[in-house]
Amino acid sequence: MEKIWLEKSYPPGVAHEIDADYYGSIVEMFHTYTKQYQHNTAFINMDASITYGELAEQANTFAAYLQQDLGLKKGDKFAIMLPNTLQYPIAVFGALMAGLTVVNVNPLYTARELEHQLNDSETKAILIIENFAHVLEKVIKNTAVKHVITTGIGDRLKKVKGAFVNFALKYVKKVVPAYHLAGAVKFNHAMKKGAKLTFLPVDVNNNDLAFLQYTGGTTGPSKGVMLTHRNMIANVEQSKAMTSSVYEKGAEFLVTALPLYHIFALTANCLSFMPTGGTNLLITNPRDMVGFVKELKKYQFSVITGVNTLFNSLLHTPGFSDLDFSKVKISFAGGMATQRPVAEHWVKVTGSHLLEGYGLTECSPTVTLTPFDQSEYNGSIGVPASSTDVKLLDDDGKEVPIGEPGEMWVKGPQVMSGYYNRPEATAEVLKDGWLATGDIATVDENGFFNIVDRKKDMIIVSGFNVYPNEIEEVLVMHDDILEAAAVAAPCDVTGEKVKVFIVSGNQNLSEQAIKDHCQIHLTKYKCPKEIVFMDDLPKSNVGKILRKELR
C-alpha cells in the first residue's frame, strides 16, 4: 500500500509525476511569469492594483535596497510581518531575488512570540506593519535584528486614499500605537532609495533555503520549518498538474482572504497562481465580514480559497448569498476539517463544491488534493499530489489495512529539509525521507484519504478513541449552532470525557437540546458530558479553531 493512487483517482490528463527542478529557483519562475504576463493584473488591494510587470520592477527595486543599502547577503534571514497588502508580494519576491531567506511572521504575535521567532531564526532585518511596531520595540534589543523597515496599510494604495487610510487608522481608529525604533526606515522611502541603486543578480538555486515557516507550537516551542526553493516549486508544479485543465491562462480571479504569511495562501495563492497569470484579490482584514462581502461585490471571482470557519462566516454574512457566482470554478478548503453542513450550504448558495485538500507546513504544504472533477462533497481530502507517496502506519510501524486508521507518513519533493537548528526534533519526524505527520487517516480502495483526527487531539473515553472532528460535525448539523469545538476533559470514571464549546445564534438554546441532538447521531460514549456556551471560539491567524487554548 506504499503508493496509494489509482488511475481512476485522477482526472484525465493529470500527471502522476512532476519535475521539481522545472525551474532553477522561485526567482527563475518569478521572472518567467512576470515577463509572460507583464500586462496582466497580478494583485489588487483596496482598489489599488499592480501588474506582473510592475511587480517585477518594484521587487527588483526592493532587492536593490536590501542588497546595496542594508548590505544583506545571500542566506541572511529577512522577516516579513505584514497582513495582506501590496507590500507583501513586492517584499517577498524582492527578498528572494536578493538570495535572502524569508521568515514569515504573524502580525498578531505577542512580544514573547515575536522575540522567540526572531531569535530562533537569527533574523537580521525585518519589514513590519506599523500597527504592531510597538511590539517589536519591546523586544528588539534582545534580538540580532539590525535593520527595521516599517509600513502603513495604505502605503501602496492610490496617493490620496493611501494617505487617508493611514491617517484614519492612526488618528481616528487609533490602531497604530506610538512606537520608537531607532534607525527605522519607511517602506516607501526604502523604495525611493532602491530605485536609485543597481541590483546585482544573485545566484539562487533550488537547494537554497527560501522560507523559514514557523509551526504553531502546539507541542512545544514554535519551530522553523526549512523550505527550499525546490520544495516550494514542487508544490507549485503539483498544483499546476491538478489545475491545468481547469484554469484559463490570464483569465482567473482568485480571492485571497487567508494571510499570505501563512503557508497555505503563500503557496496556493501567491506562488501557485503565477503560472496562470491570474489576479489575486488581497483582503487585508477578513475578520470584517461585512467589509469583505462589500469588496467581493466589486468583482466576479473564479477561485476562492479558505478554511471551514471562513466559508461558514461568509455564508452567515448578509449580502453574500446575493453575489454573482456565475464564474466561480473552484472553492478550495484546507487548514482544518471541512464540515459537511458547511460544504452542503456552500454549494447551495454558490453552486460551487467545496473541494478539500490536506497539507502541513512541513510539506510546503500540499500532500493531497481532491480532484477538480469531483461532483459532490464526500468528506475526503482527496488523493496524493503528483510525485507524492503516502502510507498509514499503526503504533508498531506496520501498514494498516484499507479502511483502518493509521498515522499518515508522507514522502515527496515538497517535504521539508528539517527544522532550523533542531536536529533532534527533525530526527523525530523525518525517517528515511518519510515525514511522520501526526495525523490519523484512513484510505479507501480507490486511493482516497480521509482525515480522522490529530493524534494529540484524540479523546480516549474508557479506552475508546473519540475524534473531535466527528463530534464537531454532528454539533454544527444543529440549526442553532454556528461553531463548535470538542476537547478532552478529565473524568474519574472514564479517564476522559467529551467537553464541547458552542457558539449559537439562539440565546435560548439549552444544554439538554444539544445533548438530545447528539444522542440521535452519536454513540453514547461520544456524546458530550460538558457543554460551555461562548460568544466566539479562539482561532489561529487563518481561522483554525485552537483546541489547545480550549483545553
C-alpha positions in Angstrom: 0.0 0.0 0.0 3.1 2.2 -0.1 1.9 4.1 -3.2 -1.9 4.8 -3.0 -3.1 6.3 -6.2 -5.0 4.6 -8.9 -5.7 5.7 -12.4 -9.4 6.3 -11.7 -8.5 8.6 -8.8 -7.2 11.3 -11.1 -9.0 13.5 -13.7 -7.9 12.7 -17.2 -4.6 14.3 -18.2 -3.3 14.8 -14.7 0.4 13.9 -14.5 1.3 11.4 -11.8 4.9 12.7 -11.7 6.2 16.3 -11.8 9.6 17.8 -12.3 10.5 19.5 -9.0 13.5 21.0 -10.9 11.4 22.5 -13.7 12.7 25.9 -12.5 16.1 26.5 -11.0 14.6 28.6 -8.3 11.5 30.6 -7.3 13.3 33.6 -8.7 13.6 32.0 -12.1 9.9 31.1 -12.0 9.0 34.6 -11.0 11.0 36.2 -13.9 9.4 33.7 -16.3 5.8 34.6 -15.5 6.2 38.3 -14.8 7.6 38.6 -18.3 5.0 36.4 -19.9 2.1 38.2 -18.2 3.7 41.6 -17.7 0.5 43.5 -18.7 -1.9 41.3 -16.6 -3.0 42.5 -13.2 -1.2 40.4 -10.5 -2.6 41.8 -7.2 -5.4 44.1 -6.1 -5.8 45.6 -2.7 -8.3 48.2 -1.6 -8.9 49.3 -5.2 -5.2 49.7 -5.9 -3.6 47.2 -8.4 -0.2 46.1 -9.6 0.6 44.3 -12.9 3.1 41.5 -13.2 5.5 43.8 -15.0 5.2 46.4 -12.3 5.6 43.8 -9.6 8.9 42.6 -11.2 10.2 46.2 -11.4 9.2 47.0 -7.8 10.6 43.7 -6.4 13.9 44.5 -8.2 13.9 47.9 -6.6 13.3 46.5 -3.1 16.0 43.8 -3.8 18.5 46.6 -4.6 17.7 48.4 -1.4 18.2 45.2 0.7 21.4 44.4 -1.1 23.1 47.7 -1.7 21.8 49.9 1.2 21.3 47.4 4.0 24.2 45.2 2.9 22.3 41.9 3.3 24.0 38.9 1.8 22.8 35.6 0.3 21.4 33.4 3.1 20.7 36.2 5.6 17.3 35.9 7.3 14.7 38.6 6.5 11.4 38.7 8.4 8.2 40.0 6.9 5.4 40.8 9.4 2.5 42.0 7.2 -1.1 41.4 6.6 -2.4 41.1 3.0 -1.2 44.3 1.3 0.6 45.0 -1.9 3.8 45.4 0.1 3.9 41.7 0.8 4.4 40.4 -2.8 6.9 43.2 -3.5 8.9 42.4 -0.4 8.8 38.6 -0.6 9.9 38.4 -4.2 12.5 41.2 -3.7 14.0 39.3 -0.7 14.1 36.1 -2.7 15.8 37.8 -5.6 18.4 39.1 -3.2 19.1 35.5 -2.1 17.6 36.0 1.4 15.6 33.5 3.4 12.2 34.9 4.2 10.9 34.5 7.7 7.2 34.9 7.7 5.8 36.4 11.0 2.2 36.6 12.2 1.5 40.3 12.8 -0.7 39.3 15.8 2.2 37.8 17.7 2.8 38.8 21.3 6.2 40.2 22.3 7.2 36.9 23.7 6.3 35.0 20.5 8.0 37.6 18.3 11.2 37.6 20.3 11.4 33.8 20.1 10.9 33.7 16.4 13.4 36.5 15.6 16.0 34.8 17.8 15.3 31.3 16.7 15.6 32.3 13.0 18.6 34.6 13.5 16.8 37.3 11.7 18.9 40.3 10.6 16.3 42.6 9.2 12.5 43.0 9.3 9.7 44.6 7.4 6.8 45.3 9.8 3.3 46.8 9.6 3.4 49.9 11.8 0.3 48.8 13.7 2.4 46.3 15.6 5.8 48.1 15.6 5.3 48.8 19.3 5.5 45.1 19.9 8.9 44.9 18.1 10.1 47.9 20.2 9.7 45.8 23.3 12.0 43.0 22.2 14.3 44.3 19.5 17.2 44.9 22.0 17.1 41.2 22.8 17.5 40.1 19.2 20.1 40.3 16.4 17.8 42.5 14.2 19.9 45.4 12.8 17.5 46.9 10.3 13.9 47.8 10.5 11.5 48.8 7.7 8.0 50.0 8.7 5.0 50.4 6.6 1.4 51.6 6.9 -1.6 49.8 5.5 -2.1 52.5 2.9 1.5 52.9 1.7 1.0 51.3 -1.7 -2.6 52.5 -2.3 -3.5 55.4 -4.6 -1.9 58.5 -3.2 -5.0 60.2 -1.7 -6.7 57.1 -0.5 -3.4 55.7 1.0 -2.9 58.9 3.0 -6.5 58.9 4.2 -6.3 55.2 5.2 -3.0 55.7 7.2 -4.4 58.9 8.8 -7.7 57.2 9.8 -6.0 54.1 11.2 -3.6 56.2 13.3 -5.7 59.2 14.5 -9.3 58.1 14.1 -9.4 54.4 14.8 -6.2 54.7 16.9 -5.0 51.2 16.0 -1.4 52.4 15.4 0.1 52.7 18.9 3.1 55.1 19.3 6.5 53.4 18.9 10.2 54.3 18.7 12.5 52.2 16.7 15.9 53.9 16.2 17.0 54.0 12.6 13.8 52.5 11.2 13.1 53.4 7.6 9.7 53.8 6.0 8.9 51.3 3.2 8.1 54.0 0.6 11.4 55.7 1.4 13.3 52.4 1.0 11.7 52.0 -2.4 12.8 55.5 -3.4 16.4 54.8 -2.3 16.3 51.4 -4.1 15.2 53.0 -7.3 18.5 54.8 -7.4 20.6 51.7 -6.8 21.7 48.9 -9.1 20.7 45.4 -8.1 23.4 42.8 -8.7 21.8 39.4 -9.6 22.4 36.7 -7.0 23.0 33.0 -8.0 20.0 31.4 -6.3 19.4 27.7 -6.8 16.8 25.1 -5.8 18.7 23.8 -2.8 18.9 27.2 -1.2 16.6 27.9 1.8 13.7 30.1 0.6 11.4 30.2 3.6 11.5 29.6 7.4 7.8 28.9 8.1 7.1 28.6 11.8 4.8 25.9 13.2 2.1 26.8 15.6 4.0 25.5 18.5 1.2 23.2 19.6 3.6 20.6 21.0 6.3 22.9 22.4 8.3 25.9 21.2 7.4 27.1 17.7 9.9 25.5 15.2 11.2 26.9 12.0 10.4 24.6 9.0 13.1 24.8 6.4 11.6 25.0 3.0 13.9 25.2 0.0 13.2 26.7 -3.4 12.8 23.2 -4.7 10.2 22.3 -2.0 8.1 25.3 -3.0 8.4 24.8 -6.7 7.4 21.1 -6.3 4.2 22.2 -4.7 3.6 24.8 -7.4 4.1 22.1 -10.1 1.9 19.7 -8.2 -0.9 22.3 -8.1 -0.4 23.0 -11.7 -0.7 19.3 -12.6 -4.1 19.2 -10.9 -5.5 22.5 -12.2 -4.1 22.9 -15.7 -7.2 21.6 -17.4 -9.4 23.9 -15.2 -7.7 27.2 -15.2 -7.7 29.5 -18.3 -4.4 31.4 -18.6 -4.7 35.1 -17.9 -8.4 34.9 -17.1 -8.7 33.7 -13.5 -9.5 35.8 -10.5 -8.6 34.5 -7.0 -9.9 35.7 -3.7 -7.1 35.7 -1.1 -8.5 36.2 2.3 -6.1 33.9 4.1 -2.9 35.7 5.1 0.0 35.4 2.7 2.4 34.9 5.6 0.7 31.6 6.2 2.0 28.6 4.2 -1.5 27.8 2.7 -2.0 31.1 1.0 1.7 31.7 0.4 1.8 28.6 -1.8 -1.7 28.1 -3.1 -2.4 31.8 -3.8 0.8 33.8 -4.1 3.0 31.2 -5.8 0.8 28.7 -7.5 -1.4 31.2 -9.2 1.5 32.8 -11.1 1.7 30.1 -13.9 -1.9 31.1 -14.8 -1.2 34.8 -14.9 -4.3 35.3 -12.8 -5.2 38.1 -10.4 -5.1 37.9 -6.6 -7.6 40.0 -4.7 -5.9 40.6 -1.3 -8.3 41.0 1.6 -6.4 42.8 4.4 -9.0 42.2 7.2 -11.1 39.2 6.5 -12.5 39.4 10.1 -14.5 42.3 8.9 -17.0 40.1 7.1 -19.4 42.9 6.1 -16.5 44.8 4.5 -15.3 41.5 3.0 -18.6 41.0 1.2 -18.7 44.6 0.0 -15.3 44.0 -1.6 -16.4 40.8 -3.3 -19.4 42.7 -4.8 -16.9 44.7 -7.0 -15.5 41.6 -8.8 -16.5 38.4 -10.4 -14.2 35.8 -8.9 -13.4 32.4 -10.3 -11.5 30.8 -7.4 -11.6 31.2 -3.7 -9.5 29.5 -1.0 -10.2 29.4 2.7 -10.8 27.3 5.8 -14.1 25.9 7.1 -14.7 28.8 9.5 -14.2 31.4 6.8 -16.7 29.8 4.4 -19.1 29.3 7.3 -18.8 33.0 8.3 -19.3 34.2 4.7 -22.5 32.1 4.5 -23.9 33.8 7.5 -23.0 37.3 6.4 -25.8 39.4 5.0 -25.4 40.1 1.3 -23.1 37.2 0.5 -25.8 35.0 -1.0 -26.7 37.9 -3.4 -23.3 37.9 -5.0 -22.8 36.8 -8.6 -21.2 33.3 -8.5 -21.6 32.6 -12.2 -17.9 32.5 -12.9 -16.8 30.5 -9.8 -14.9 27.4 -10.9 -13.2 26.3 -7.7 -13.8 26.7 -4.0 -10.8 25.2 -2.2 -10.8 24.4 1.5 -7.9 23.4 3.7 -6.2 24.1 7.0 -8.8 22.3 9.1 -11.6 19.7 8.6 -14.4 20.9 6.3 -17.8 20.1 8.0 -20.5 18.6 5.8 -23.2 21.1 6.8 -20.9 23.9 5.7 -20.0 22.2 2.4 -23.6 21.5 1.6 -24.7 25.0 2.4 -21.9 26.4 0.3 -22.8 24.6 -2.8 -26.5 25.6 -2.4 -25.5 29.2 -2.2 -22.6 29.4 -4.7 -23.2 26.4 -7.0 -19.5 25.5 -6.4 -18.5 22.4 -4.5 -16.1 22.9 -1.6 -13.0 20.8 -2.6 -10.9 19.7 0.3 -7.2 19.2 0.5 -4.7 18.3 3.1 -1.3 19.7 3.9 1.0 20.9 6.7 3.8 23.4 6.9 6.4 20.7 6.7 5.1 19.8 3.2 5.1 23.3 1.7 2.1 22.5 2.4 0.1 20.3 0.0 0.0 16.5 0.4 -3.4 15.5 -1.0 -5.9 17.2 -3.3 -9.5 16.5 -4.2 -9.7 16.0 -8.0 -11.4 19.0 -9.5 -13.9 16.9 -11.4 -15.4 15.7 -8.1 -19.1 16.0 -8.4 -20.1 16.3 -4.8 -18.7 16.6 -1.3 -17.8 13.3 0.2 -15.6 14.3 3.2 -12.4 13.1 1.5 -9.2 15.1 1.4 -8.6 13.6 -2.0 -5.6 11.7 -3.4 -1.9 12.2 -3.0 -0.5 15.1 -5.1 1.7 14.1 -8.1 5.1 12.6 -7.1 3.8 12.1 -3.5 3.7 8.8 -1.6 1.5 8.3 1.5 1.4 5.3 3.8 -0.6 4.7 7.0 1.1 3.1 9.9 -0.1 1.7 13.3 1.8 2.2 16.6 4.1 -0.7 15.8 5.2 0.9 12.5 3.2 -1.6 10.3 1.0 -0.5 7.4 -2.7 -0.8 8.3 -5.3 -2.5 6.0 -7.5 -0.4 3.7 -10.3 1.3 5.7 -8.4 1.1 9.0 -7.0 4.2 10.7 -3.2 4.8 10.9 -0.8 7.7 11.1 0.0 9.4 7.8 3.6 9.2 6.6 4.5 11.3 3.6 7.3 11.2 1.0 7.8 13.6 -1.8 9.8 16.6 -3.2 7.7 19.0 -1.2 8.8 17.6 2.2 10.9 20.0 4.3 14.6 19.5 4.8 14.1 19.7 8.6 13.6 22.1 11.5 16.0 25.0 11.7 18.8 24.3 14.2 16.8 21.4 15.7 18.4 18.1 14.6 16.7 16.1 17.4 13.2 17.4 16.5 14.0 16.7 12.9 15.0 13.2 13.6 11.8 12.5 15.4 9.6 13.2 12.3 11.9 12.5 9.3 13.0 8.9 8.8 14.5 7.7 5.5 12.9 10.5 3.6 9.4 9.9 5.2 7.7 12.5 7.3 5.5 11.4 10.2 2.6 13.9 10.1 1.0 13.0 13.4 -2.4 12.9 11.7 -4.6 9.8 11.7 -6.3 8.9 8.4 -7.9 6.1 6.5 -7.8 5.3 2.8 -10.3 3.5 0.7 -9.9 1.1 -2.2 -9.8 3.9 -4.7 -6.9 5.7 -3.0 -9.0 8.5 -1.5 -7.9 9.6 2.0 -10.0 10.7 5.0 -8.5 12.5 8.0 -9.8 11.0 11.2 -8.0 13.5 13.5 -4.8 14.7 15.1 -3.1 12.2 17.4 -2.8 14.8 20.1 -6.5 15.9 19.8 -7.9 12.4 20.3 -10.2 11.9 23.2 -10.0 8.5 24.9 -13.2 7.5 26.8 -12.9 4.2 28.7 -10.3 3.0 26.2 -12.4 4.0 23.1 -10.9 6.6 20.7 -13.2 9.6 20.1 -12.3 12.0 17.4 -13.2 15.7 17.9 -13.9 16.3 14.2 -16.8 13.8 14.3 -18.3 15.4 17.4 -18.0 18.9 15.9 -19.5 17.9 12.6 -22.6 16.5 14.4 -22.9 19.6 16.5 -23.0 22.0 13.6 -25.7 20.0 12.0 -28.0 21.6 14.6 -29.7 24.7 13.1 -28.9 26.8 16.2 -25.2 26.0 16.4 -22.8 28.2 14.4 -19.5 26.9 15.6 -18.3 24.1 17.9 -15.2 22.6 19.3 -14.7 19.4 21.2 -11.8 18.6 23.6 -10.9 16.1 26.2 -11.7 16.8 29.9 -10.6 14.7 32.9 -13.1 12.2 34.2 -12.8 10.0 37.4 -14.9 7.2 35.8 -13.9 7.1 32.2 -10.4 8.7 32.3 -11.5 11.4 29.8 -14.9 12.7 28.7 -16.0 14.9 25.8 -16.3 18.6 26.6 -17.7 20.9 23.9 -17.7 24.7 23.4 -20.6 26.1 21.5 -21.3 29.4 19.6 -25.0 29.7 19.0 -27.2 32.2 17.3 -30.1 31.4 19.6 -29.7 32.5 23.2 -32.4 30.2 24.3 -30.6 27.0 23.1 -30.3 24.7 26.1 -27.7 22.1 27.1 -30.4 19.4 27.0 -31.4 20.3 23.5 -27.7 19.8 22.4 -27.5 16.5 24.3 -30.7 15.3 22.7 -29.3 16.2 19.3 -26.1 14.4 19.9 -27.8 11.2 21.2 -29.5 10.9 17.8 -26.3 10.9 15.9 -23.6 9.6 18.2 -22.8 6.5 20.2 -23.3 7.2 23.9 -19.6 7.4 24.9 -19.0 10.0 22.2 -21.8 12.3 23.4 -20.6 15.5 25.3 -20.8 15.4 29.0 -19.8 19.1 29.5 -21.2 22.0 27.4 -19.9 25.5 27.5 -21.5 28.4 25.6 -19.2 31.1 24.2 -19.6 34.3 22.2 -16.7 33.1 19.9 -14.0 30.5 19.8 -10.3 31.1 19.8 -8.8 30.9 16.4 -5.4 31.0 14.7 -4.4 33.6 12.2 -6.1 31.6 9.4 -9.3 30.9 11.3 -8.4 27.5 12.6 -10.1 26.7 15.9 -7.5 26.4 18.6 -8.4 23.4 20.6 -5.2 23.7 22.7 -6.5 27.0 24.2 -9.9 25.5 24.9 -8.2 22.6 26.7 
